[in-house]
Amino acid sequence: CMATLKPFLYGSHYSTPGFVLFYLLREKPEYMLMLHGGKYDAPDRLFESIEQCWQSVNTHPTDVKELIPEFFHGDGAHLVNRFGYSLQLGVKQGGTSVAEDVVLPPWAGGDAKKFVELNRKALEGSYVSANLCHWIDLIFGYKQRGQAAVESNNVFHPLTYDASFAMQDAADDL
């Protein structure tokens, strides 16, 4: 018998293989193809633009993706198609093809390596240094569960937490 779920705000975790592959599409397209049974995800859902991604995570409560380490180190290979041929990512509902390279913000000057370098500088800057402790509290600390999580709007589906169910209980249900 399945127990009643506790209330939650987010139905998926902020870090999943699907979210990681969302960002790595142009560097590792074969992984997304494996995840989606030999096809890419729907063109309108593919990672195409930093601005579109930013808007989505800031306006849609169900979009809880966090940036992956590649946004802060390396040469930005995950942002550009370096294969020398079209990935054929599909046509969106509006009739335009998905861009081969991720559309970067104007301040990056169209340069993926510069974009990553500026992200790293921001990450290492004084504002992030002064506020990183708040993120740590949400992800690893006392705001991860319980009343502090509720007050911080940081409650995910129960199955996204370690020890949310005992493996023996799962085996018993089989």
Beta strands, then each sheet from edge to edge (+ up, - down):
end
